[in-house]
Amino acid sequence: MHALAEILEAGAHDPRLALVTFTAARMSDDLRTLRVFYTCMGEPAAVAETKAALAKAAGYLRSALAERLALRYVPTLSFEYDETMATAERIENLLRSVKEADDESEG
């Protein structure tokens, strides 16, 4: 994951990839596919644009990864948006609204 981030930072010239952060990576059991989870700043439309940019850059990222890592087989890269931050924000907002409602009912 760190190697991918370094490759992206050093070599990707697509402005849609400027604010991408890789959050996790999961390798398939057969070591042929690497699912990379990412987040990005911006509106929901930016998420779709970032996904398209990552899909377009997947071949470049995979070949650059092959140069850096001594692997017999370099996995195919698959990118998925990480919903963790959005889910955490929704939960936080729900808890805040419950607390505010509780405070109002007490006072």
Secondary structure, DSSP 8 states (H G I E B T S, - for coil): -HHHHHHHHHH---GGGTTEEEEEEEE-TTSSEEEEEEEESS-HHHHHHHHHHHHHHHHHHHHHHHHHS--SS--EEEEEE--HHHHHHHHHHHHHHHHHHHHHHH-
